[in-house]
């Protein structure tokens, strides 16, 4: 037990933010402030409006417990620990810094945007506890809540001025503005901010890289398994909005009463719409960022290909067996069966008739020898790998890009036929390897190797935040930028290695045209 272990909340470090002072905890190794309100609770008339500043307070508020989770429907197929109860007062963030970090220290800042298919998750999840990343003192760590599901990504703007678009994105932008204004008091440098996220969180990051509203708010980015092409146009968003209103039993002309509809009814309707959309159109999401001509001016991947993304260094990559998690969950989000894949291509062809789809013969050749696993490979590549490669191919023209693939899997995950599935890199990146006594990940061994993978991955991510170069520990391979013609890619495994043009076969098969749903 450290000398500081017995401290009470009244003894904790106080930082005076622009909204008022907050008191955290210091365990002698890491200081933490949890549940800091960065925006007013988005309830009542603010439910579908852009975030607004909270009311200012004068006395230090208790920042020793995480704030409420954004209201969201639960799913028994996804038994995650959200870390806190749900509630409207959900626009909060958490800050970790090494105990010897003083105000004004000017340390790099890493701001985490959680994943969850744009419908679930929170910054309070134990997996995202920032102690291991912050303990070495290289960076200040921030994790952010934002609105999800219908509360964050339903487009009701055609029904009146009281409804804004892309609210989840606007929340993250508002939190980044809070970081710019306040992080110096926690020891961070507002001019050295790296945003990082996974899955939907990474999708938010690749979208913000193409958003004029994000200019100047961060200097580097890390996108882990970004569904970068899952960005929809206004016509699709209108169809989803009408489905949502139908589920609620609300006529379009009555939309102005939506702010007063009970949260439980909103969540039930959003769950039905979320489950229904991928059945109608395999591979699509009910709630995701949309091209609104404001926060999102055009498709982010296409903007990257046009050289119109913010010129900040980027780490981007995916996991080797992304689709395995969705097969294991029997989720309709990934079109793994041949029938679903054919339906997905038919939908793309219908929405983009001028787009030349890749030839089936080329696709089959690229996945030759995989047998029944061809569907898994196609699902992985159209959902995650190729969007990341397409984004990297464009963004490298404006800033350094570092492409990776995460391959490490424990014996248990291989036995379960999960391998390096979607999200399996997260415990290693955060340094939180064992989730609890019921976590089966290391039941058949692999913990020693896993700790080594985690140490290397955290070192690369932290070094990137420090000087935008993802250097590993001494003796590890140098990770070069992704450039033509070598297209160097870091393969993260029990032993890291750099492979030139790792994706040559699938990249050639899919071609240069960006396939996306509109």
Secondary structure, DSSP 8 states (H G I E B T S, - for coil): --TTTT--GGGS-EEEETTEEEE-EE-SSEEEEEEEE-S----GGGTTS---------S-EE-SS---B------TTS----SS-B-S---EEEEEEETT--TT--EEEEEEE--STTTS--TT-GGG--HHHHTTSSEEEEEE----THHHH---GGG-TT--S-HHHHHHHHHHHHHHHHGGGGTEEEEEEEEEEETHHHHHHHHHTT-GGGTTS-SEEEEES--TT--B-HHHHHHHHHHHHHHHT--GGGGGGGGGS-HHHHHHHHHHHHHHHHHHSTT--SS--B--SSS--S-HHHHHHTT-S---EEEEEEETBTTHHHHHTT-TTS--SHHHHHHHHHHHHHH-TTS----HHHHHHHTTT-GGGHHHHHHHIIIIIHHHHHHHHHHTTTS-EEEEEE----HHHHHTT-SSBTTTTHHHHHT-----TT--TTTTS-HHHHHHHHHHHHHHHHHHHHHS----STTS-------TTT-EEEEESSS-EEEETTTHHHHHHH-SS-----
